[in-house]
């Protein structure tokens, strides 16, 4: 068997794994949404409270913390529409944004997942550009546009207490259940629909062969998986002192 035939078999195998993994994650999302009410919420939104600025408390002193509510009890004010877009903007201009794109581009370089632009520096550069656009579109669609339309809070509300298993479940649950601006728990259409729209958008400018239901499920499942991992960092990660940039326009 030639090397080209081996590579073709390997790509066929990877394609099946990607497709099944993506659809299994989507099936798990539906099942989890049905069981979403099994856990009690932590800090709750009180829409009557006066508005407060976004606070910056980094996770592991590296990742931006604008999207995390560290308070684990009591009530917090809702975000204004402007603040939801501020959150998306802050995440996108943070230095960790480029680091994420570099990591994803490097991880997909061997061809295990994601768009295939070819080997070498040029292929890596194209992958970096793809992930830069993908992450930015996810930020603005899932944290700014959709939450503003459906009146949901795009932040992650930490559980902060309990067993490791319970807090891990909370991080997964938060993918599909969120706080509404009215303080009630609702299905997290901001993330589910927002990531779907972002995935469809990035599919338009991906390379040939990176379109279709299977590739959509692969990319969509990957985004939800990455967000779950990010939720684990937010849940268990340490935080720095509260910070606020007074120069940011109000």
C-alpha positions as CSV (number, residue, x, y, z in Angstrom):
1,X,0.0,0.0,0.0
2,X,1.4,3.4,-1.0
3,X,1.8,6.4,1.3
4,X,-0.9,8.2,-0.7
5,X,-3.3,5.3,-0.1
6,X,-2.5,5.3,3.6
7,X,-3.1,9.0,3.8
8,X,-6.4,8.6,2.1
9,X,-7.5,5.9,4.5
10,X,-6.4,8.1,7.4
11,X,-8.4,11.1,6.2
12,X,-11.5,8.9,5.7
13,X,-11.2,7.6,9.3
14,X,-10.7,11.1,10.6
15,X,-13.7,12.3,8.7
16,X,-15.9,9.7,10.3
17,X,-14.6,10.5,13.8
18,X,-15.2,14.2,13.3
19,X,-18.7,13.7,12.0
20,X,-19.7,11.3,14.8
21,X,-18.1,13.4,17.5
22,X,-19.9,16.5,16.3
23,X,-23.3,14.9,16.1
24,X,-22.8,13.2,19.5
25,X,-22.0,16.5,21.1
26,X,-25.2,18.0,19.6
27,X,-27.2,15.1,20.9
28,X,-25.7,15.5,24.3
29,X,-26.6,19.2,24.2
30,X,-30.3,18.3,23.6
31,X,-30.3,15.8,26.4
32,X,-28.5,18.2,28.8
33,X,-31.0,20.9,28.0
34,X,-33.8,18.6,29.0
35,X,-32.1,17.9,32.4
36,X,-31.0,21.5,32.9
37,X,-33.2,22.3,36.0
38,X,-31.4,19.7,38.2
39,X,-28.9,22.2,39.5
40,X,-29.5,25.3,41.6
41,X,-28.3,28.7,40.4
42,X,-25.6,30.7,42.2
43,X,-25.6,34.5,42.0
44,X,-28.8,35.7,40.4
45,X,-29.5,38.7,38.2
46,X,-31.7,41.4,39.7
47,X,-32.9,43.7,36.9
48,X,-33.8,46.3,39.5
49,X,-30.3,46.9,40.7
50,X,-28.4,49.9,39.4
51,X,-26.0,49.2,36.6
52,X,-22.4,48.6,37.3
53,X,-19.3,48.6,35.1
54,X,-17.7,45.4,33.8
55,X,-15.1,44.2,36.2
56,X,-11.9,42.6,35.0
57,X,-10.7,39.6,37.1
58,X,-8.4,37.4,35.1
59,X,-8.5,33.6,35.2
60,X,-5.1,32.1,36.0
61,X,-3.8,35.7,35.7
62,X,-3.8,35.2,31.9
63,X,-7.3,34.9,30.4
64,X,-9.7,37.9,30.4
65,X,-12.4,37.8,33.0
66,X,-14.9,40.2,31.7
67,X,-17.2,37.3,30.9
68,X,-17.1,35.7,34.4
69,X,-19.3,36.5,37.4
70,X,-17.1,35.5,40.4
71,X,-19.7,36.3,43.0
72,X,-21.2,33.0,44.1
73,X,-24.2,34.2,46.0
74,X,-26.5,37.2,46.3
75,X,-27.6,39.3,43.3
76,X,-25.9,41.2,40.5
77,X,-27.2,43.8,38.0
78,X,-28.0,42.9,34.5
79,X,-25.8,44.1,31.6
80,X,-26.9,46.8,29.3
81,X,-26.8,46.2,25.5
82,X,-23.7,48.4,25.3
83,X,-21.9,46.3,27.9
84,X,-22.6,43.1,26.0
85,X,-20.8,44.5,23.0
86,X,-18.1,45.9,25.3
87,X,-17.6,42.4,26.7
88,X,-17.2,41.0,23.2
89,X,-14.8,43.8,22.2
90,X,-12.7,43.4,25.3
91,X,-12.3,39.7,24.7
92,X,-11.3,40.3,21.1
93,X,-8.6,43.0,21.8
94,X,-7.1,41.2,24.8
95,X,-3.6,39.7,24.1
96,X,-4.9,36.3,24.9
97,X,-7.1,36.5,21.8
98,X,-4.1,36.2,19.4
99,X,-2.6,33.5,21.7
100,X,-5.8,31.4,21.3
101,X,-5.7,31.8,17.5
102,X,-2.0,30.8,17.4
103,X,-2.7,27.7,19.6
104,X,-5.6,26.5,17.5
105,X,-3.7,27.0,14.3
106,X,-0.8,25.0,15.6
107,X,-3.1,22.2,17.0
108,X,-4.8,21.8,13.6
109,X,-1.6,21.9,11.6
110,X,-1.2,18.1,11.6
111,X,-4.6,17.8,10.0
112,X,-6.5,16.1,12.8
113,X,-9.3,18.6,12.7
114,X,-10.3,22.0,11.3
115,X,-9.7,23.5,7.9
116,X,-6.9,22.1,5.9
117,X,-4.8,24.8,4.1
118,X,-1.7,22.6,3.5
119,X,1.7,22.3,5.2
120,X,4.4,24.9,5.9
121,X,4.4,28.5,7.0
122,X,1.8,29.6,4.4
123,X,-0.7,26.9,5.5
124,X,-0.1,27.9,9.2
125,X,-0.6,31.6,8.4
126,X,-3.9,30.8,6.6
127,X,-5.1,28.7,9.6
128,X,-4.1,31.5,11.9
129,X,-6.2,34.0,9.9
130,X,-9.1,31.5,9.8
131,X,-9.1,31.1,13.6
132,X,-8.7,34.8,14.2
133,X,-11.9,35.5,12.2
134,X,-13.7,32.5,13.8
135,X,-13.0,33.5,17.4
136,X,-13.8,37.2,16.7
137,X,-17.1,36.3,15.1
138,X,-18.0,34.0,17.9
139,X,-17.3,36.7,20.4
140,X,-19.4,39.3,18.8
141,X,-22.3,37.0,17.7
142,X,-22.5,34.9,20.9
143,X,-21.6,37.6,23.4
144,X,-23.0,40.7,21.8
145,X,-25.6,40.3,19.0
146,X,-27.7,37.3,20.0
147,X,-27.8,38.1,23.8
148,X,-29.0,41.6,23.0
149,X,-31.7,40.3,20.8
150,X,-33.0,37.5,23.1
151,X,-32.3,39.4,26.4
152,X,-29.8,37.0,27.9
153,X,-26.6,37.5,29.9
154,X,-23.6,36.1,28.1
155,X,-21.4,35.8,31.2
156,X,-20.4,32.6,33.0
157,X,-21.8,32.5,36.6
158,X,-19.3,30.5,38.7
159,X,-20.6,27.9,41.1
160,X,-17.5,28.3,43.2
161,X,-18.4,25.7,45.9
162,X,-19.1,22.0,46.1
163,X,-17.4,18.9,44.8
164,X,-15.2,18.8,41.7
165,X,-17.8,16.6,39.9
166,X,-20.6,19.1,40.8
167,X,-18.6,22.1,39.6
168,X,-17.6,20.3,36.4
169,X,-21.2,19.5,35.7
170,X,-22.1,23.1,36.3
171,X,-19.5,24.2,33.7
172,X,-21.0,21.8,31.2
173,X,-24.6,22.8,32.1
174,X,-23.7,26.5,31.6
175,X,-23.2,25.7,28.0
176,X,-26.9,25.3,27.6
177,X,-28.5,27.2,30.5
178,X,-27.9,30.8,31.3
179,X,-29.4,33.8,33.1
180,X,-31.9,35.9,31.3
181,X,-31.9,39.7,31.8
182,X,-35.0,39.2,33.9
183,X,-33.2,37.0,36.4
184,X,-34.7,33.7,35.3
185,X,-32.8,30.7,34.0
186,X,-33.4,30.0,30.3
187,X,-32.1,27.9,27.5
188,X,-28.8,29.4,26.4
189,X,-29.8,30.3,22.9
190,X,-27.1,33.0,22.9
191,X,-24.4,30.3,22.8
192,X,-26.3,27.6,21.0
193,X,-27.6,29.9,18.2
194,X,-24.7,32.3,18.3
195,X,-22.1,29.6,17.8
196,X,-24.2,28.0,15.1
197,X,-24.4,31.3,13.2
198,X,-20.6,31.9,13.7
199,X,-19.9,28.4,12.5
200,X,-22.0,28.9,9.4
201,X,-20.3,32.2,8.7
202,X,-16.8,30.9,9.1
203,X,-17.7,28.0,6.8
204,X,-18.3,30.5,4.0
205,X,-14.6,31.6,3.9
206,X,-13.1,28.2,4.8
207,X,-11.1,26.2,2.2
208,X,-12.8,24.0,-0.3
209,X,-14.0,20.7,1.3
210,X,-14.7,22.4,4.6
211,X,-18.4,22.8,4.0
212,X,-21.4,20.5,4.4
213,X,-23.4,19.1,7.4
214,X,-20.5,16.9,8.6
215,X,-18.0,19.8,8.7
216,X,-20.5,22.1,10.3
217,X,-21.1,19.5,13.0
218,X,-17.4,19.1,13.5
219,X,-16.7,22.8,13.8
220,X,-19.8,23.5,15.9
221,X,-19.0,20.7,18.3
222,X,-15.4,21.9,18.5
223,X,-16.6,25.4,19.5
224,X,-18.9,24.0,22.2
225,X,-16.1,21.8,23.5
226,X,-13.6,24.6,23.7
227,X,-16.1,26.8,25.5
228,X,-16.7,24.0,28.0
229,X,-13.0,23.8,28.7
230,X,-12.9,27.5,29.0
231,X,-15.8,27.2,31.6
232,X,-13.6,24.8,33.6
233,X,-10.8,27.4,33.6
234,X,-13.3,30.0,34.8
235,X,-14.8,27.7,37.4
236,X,-11.6,26.5,38.9
237,X,-9.1,29.2,37.9
238,X,-7.6,31.7,40.4
239,X,-8.5,35.4,39.9
240,X,-6.4,38.5,40.2
241,X,-7.4,41.7,42.0
242,X,-10.4,43.5,40.6
243,X,-9.4,45.8,37.8
244,X,-11.1,48.4,35.7
245,X,-9.7,50.5,32.8
246,X,-11.0,54.0,33.5
247,X,-10.0,55.1,30.0
248,X,-12.5,52.8,28.3
249,X,-15.4,55.0,26.9
250,X,-18.6,54.7,28.9
